[in-house]
Amino acid sequence: MSLQTVSNDVFHRFLLFMSIDGNLVLRNFFRVLGIWVLAWFGLRVVWLTAHRIEVSVDDGDDSVTTLREKRGRTISQLLRSVGRVVIVTIAILLTFNVFINIAPILAGAGILGLAISFGAQSLVRDIISGFFILLENQFAVGDVIEVAGKSGVVEKMTLRVVVLRDLEGTMHVVPNGEMKVVSNKTRGWSRAVVDISVPFTEDVDRALAVVRDEAAQFSTDRIWGLQLDGPIEVLGVESMTDNAVVVRTLLKTQPGSQWNVAREFRRRLVIRFSRESIESPFQQRRVHVTIKGGAEGEAIATAASAGAAG
């Protein structure tokens, strides 16, 4: 008798001892295998669909992220997360159903879920709020928002939470139900407010002319002009401080470009003011000295030195 025949005989005796039908075990094995193969194909289809959405909204320009691109990335991200949970959950339930009848379990789970829902109202509120955020397209992945006292770039969105990354790299996870007011800084168009301080010793009209000329050149710049959404507005003198007048300019930009545009415009104004010999304001202190009973030079010098030191 060969070794293989002995092994098969031992296996069948074991199954007979355990009262297990070998054909049933084989059928169940292939059924479970088929379920998880289909689940793998389903996950693959979800991933490919999400990738196709991202490709379809990509305009090829990495310098500017359009609203359509943000919306597409948000939908693809949600499709991946929700699709993965749904497919894996269905596969697990079908696997259990191969061995046991899960109908009573599902009925019991429904009653249990109803009981849990009363104690998990915040979770239900988060999911409902997340649904309406997506439906109303309040913001998308890549937007810069301020919400619940936190601000940053939206890195991830689910039906329950929104993940923000602030300027210092800190990650903030905000439940959707906590969002009462959302401030979106990169939707439609943005604006940078640039204030320029000019000392009282300078001719204000000349300084305004220099700012307007530099603003006109910046608006027609081959690179930076594309990030503007209209010409730069030089409003004029906005306020006066102790040692300077403040000139205000408004730069309407493409969404999310306001910070880079403002930094570049300030850099160019610094260079231009230096070239035009327009000094920056600095803190000054003027001391008035009154001397009674004589005007000797030594007394005046002593009093002036004392006043300057004080």
C-alpha positions in Angstrom: 0.0 0.0 0.0 1.4 3.4 -1.0 2.0 6.3 1.3 -0.6 8.4 -0.5 -3.3 5.8 -0.1 -2.5 5.6 3.6 -2.8 9.4 3.9 -6.1 9.5 2.1 -7.5 6.7 4.3 -6.4 8.5 7.5 -8.0 11.8 6.3 -11.3 10.0 5.5 -11.3 8.2 8.9 -10.7 11.6 10.6 -13.6 13.2 8.8 -15.8 10.2 9.6 -14.8 10.4 13.3 -15.6 14.1 13.3 -18.9 13.4 11.4 -17.8 15.9 8.7 -18.8 15.4 5.1 -15.6 15.8 3.0 -17.6 16.9 -0.1 -19.3 19.6 2.0 -16.0 20.9 3.3 -14.7 21.1 -0.2 -17.8 22.9 -1.5 -17.7 25.4 1.4 -14.0 26.0 0.8 -14.6 26.9 -2.8 -17.6 29.0 -1.9 -15.6 31.0 0.6 -12.7 31.3 -1.9 -15.2 32.6 -4.5 -16.6 35.1 -2.1 -13.2 36.7 -1.3 -12.1 36.5 -5.0 -15.2 38.5 -5.9 -14.5 40.9 -3.0 -11.0 41.4 -4.3 -12.4 42.2 -7.7 -14.9 44.6 -6.1 -12.1 46.4 -4.3 -10.1 46.6 -7.5 -13.1 48.1 -9.4 -13.6 50.7 -6.6 -9.9 51.7 -6.7 -9.9 51.9 -10.5 -13.0 54.0 -10.5 -11.6 56.4 -7.9 -8.4 56.6 -9.9 -10.3 57.3 -13.1 -12.2 60.1 -11.4 -9.0 61.8 -10.3 -7.5 61.4 -13.8 -10.6 62.9 -15.5 -10.6 66.0 -13.4 -6.8 66.6 -13.6 -6.0 69.5 -16.0 -2.3 68.8 -16.0 -1.4 72.1 -14.3 0.1 71.3 -10.9 0.6 75.0 -10.0 -3.1 75.7 -9.6 -5.7 73.2 -8.1 -9.1 74.0 -9.6 -12.4 73.5 -7.8 -13.2 70.6 -10.2 -10.0 68.9 -9.2 -10.7 69.3 -5.4 -14.2 68.0 -5.9 -12.9 65.0 -7.8 -10.3 64.1 -5.2 -12.8 64.4 -2.4 -15.3 62.0 -4.2 -12.5 59.5 -5.0 -11.3 59.5 -1.4 -14.8 58.9 -0.1 -15.4 56.2 -2.7 -12.3 54.3 -1.6 -13.1 54.5 2.2 -16.8 53.8 1.9 -16.4 51.1 -0.8 -13.7 49.3 1.2 -15.9 49.1 4.3 -19.0 48.0 2.4 -17.3 45.3 0.4 -15.3 43.8 3.3 -18.4 43.8 5.5 -20.5 42.0 2.9 -17.8 39.5 2.3 -17.5 38.7 6.0 -21.3 38.3 6.3 -21.4 36.0 3.2 -18.5 33.9 4.7 -20.4 33.4 7.9 -23.6 32.5 5.9 -21.7 29.6 4.3 -21.4 27.9 7.7 -24.4 29.3 9.7 -27.7 31.0 9.0 -27.1 34.7 9.6 -30.7 35.8 9.3 -31.4 35.6 13.0 -28.1 37.3 13.7 -28.9 40.2 11.3 -32.3 40.6 12.9 -30.7 40.7 16.4 -28.1 43.1 15.1 -30.8 45.4 13.8 -32.4 45.6 17.2 -29.0 46.0 18.9 -28.1 48.8 16.4 -31.4 50.6 17.2 -30.6 50.4 20.9 -27.0 51.6 20.3 -28.2 54.5 18.1 -30.0 56.1 21.0 -26.7 56.1 22.9 -24.6 57.2 19.9 -26.4 60.3 18.9 -23.2 62.2 18.3 -22.0 59.6 15.8 -25.3 59.8 14.0 -25.1 63.6 14.0 -21.6 63.5 12.6 -22.6 61.2 9.7 -25.7 63.3 8.8 -23.6 66.5 9.0 -20.9 64.9 6.8 -23.6 63.9 4.3 -24.9 67.5 3.9 -21.3 68.9 3.8 -20.7 66.7 0.7 -24.2 67.3 -0.8 -23.8 71.1 -0.5 -20.1 71.0 -1.5 -19.1 73.4 1.3 -15.4 72.5 1.0 -13.3 69.8 -0.6 -9.9 68.1 -0.1 -7.2 70.7 -0.7 -9.2 73.7 0.5 -7.9 75.9 3.4 -10.7 76.3 5.9 -11.2 77.5 9.5 -13.7 75.5 11.6 -14.3 74.8 15.3 -11.4 77.1 16.2 -8.9 75.2 14.0 -7.6 76.2 10.5 -5.6 74.3 7.9 -5.6 72.4 4.7 -8.2 69.7 4.3 -6.2 66.5 3.9 -9.0 63.9 4.3 -12.8 63.8 4.5 -15.1 61.0 5.7 -18.7 60.9 6.6 -17.7 61.3 10.3 -14.6 63.5 10.5 -12.5 66.0 8.6 -8.7 66.0 8.9 -6.9 69.3 8.8 -3.2 70.1 8.6 -2.2 73.5 9.9 0.8 75.7 9.0 3.0 74.1 11.7 2.3 70.6 10.5 -0.1 69.7 13.3 -3.0 67.4 12.3 -6.5 68.3 13.6 -9.3 65.8 13.5 -12.7 67.6 13.6 -16.0 65.7 13.9 -18.5 66.8 11.3 -21.1 67.4 14.0 -18.9 70.0 15.6 -18.9 72.3 12.6 -21.2 75.1 13.2 -19.6 77.7 11.0 -17.1 76.9 8.2 -14.9 79.6 6.8 -13.5 78.6 3.4 -10.5 80.7 2.4 -9.9 79.1 -1.1 -13.4 78.9 -2.7 -14.2 80.9 -5.8 -11.5 83.6 -5.4 -9.3 84.9 -2.7 -7.9 88.3 -1.6 -4.7 89.5 -0.1 -4.6 92.8 1.9 -1.2 94.4 1.8 -0.5 97.5 3.9 2.6 99.6 3.2 3.9 102.0 5.8 5.5 105.3 4.5 7.3 107.7 6.9 5.9 111.2 7.3 9.2 112.6 5.9 8.4 111.2 2.5 6.1 112.7 -0.1 2.9 110.7 0.2 1.7 111.4 -3.4 5.1 110.3 -4.7 5.0 107.1 -2.7 1.4 106.4 -3.9 2.6 106.9 -7.5 5.4 104.4 -7.0 3.1 101.8 -5.4 0.6 102.2 -8.3 3.3 101.8 -10.9 4.7 98.7 -9.2 1.2 97.3 -8.9 0.6 97.8 -12.7 3.8 96.1 -13.5 3.0 93.2 -11.2 -0.5 92.8 -12.7 1.0 92.3 -16.2 3.7 90.0 -15.0 4.0 86.9 -17.3 4.0 84.5 -14.3 2.4 86.2 -11.3 -0.3 87.9 -13.4 -1.8 84.5 -14.1 -2.4 84.1 -10.3 -4.3 87.4 -10.1 -8.0 87.7 -10.7 -8.0 91.3 -11.8 -5.8 94.4 -11.5 -4.3 95.3 -8.1 -6.3 98.0 -6.3 -4.4 100.8 -4.6 -7.0 102.3 -2.2 -4.7 105.1 -0.9 -4.0 106.2 2.7 -5.8 103.8 5.0 -4.6 105.1 8.4 -1.9 107.0 10.2 0.4 105.8 13.0 2.8 107.7 15.3 5.5 107.7 12.6 4.0 106.7 9.3 1.0 106.7 7.0 -0.4 103.3 5.9 -1.2 102.7 2.2 -3.6 99.8 1.6 -3.6 97.6 -1.5 -6.0 94.8 -2.4 -4.9 91.9 -4.5 -7.7 89.6 -5.8 -6.2 86.2 -6.7 -7.0 82.7 -7.7 -8.2 80.5 -4.9 -5.3 79.7 -2.5 -2.8 82.0 -4.2 -3.3 85.0 -1.9 -0.4 84.2 0.4 2.3 83.7 -2.3 1.1 86.7 -4.3 1.2 88.9 -1.2 4.8 87.8 -0.3 6.0 88.4 -3.8 4.4 91.9 -4.0 5.9 92.9 -0.7 9.3 91.8 -1.9 9.1 93.8 -5.1 7.9 96.9 -3.1 10.9 96.6 -0.8 13.3 96.6 -3.8 11.4 99.4 -5.6 11.4 101.6 -2.5 15.1 101.1 -2.1 15.6 102.1 -5.7 13.4 105.1 -5.3 15.2 106.1 -2.0 12.0 105.9 0.0 13.0 105.0 3.5 11.1 102.7 5.8 9.5 104.3 8.9 11.3 103.8 12.2 10.5 104.6 15.7 11.6 108.2 16.6 11.7 110.1 19.9 11.8 113.9 19.9 13.0 115.6 23.1 12.3 119.3 23.8 14.7 120.9 26.4 14.0 124.2 28.0 16.8 126.0 29.9 16.1 128.8 32.3 18.6 131.3 33.7 21.2 131.4 31.0 22.3 130.0 27.8 25.9 129.0 28.3 27.1 126.3 25.9 28.3 124.0 28.5 25.0 124.1 30.4 23.0 123.4 27.1 25.2 120.5 26.2 24.9 119.0 29.7 21.1 119.3 29.6 20.9 117.9 26.1 23.0 114.9 27.1 20.9 114.3 30.2 17.7 114.5 28.1 19.0 112.1 25.5 20.1 109.6 28.2 16.7 109.7 29.9 
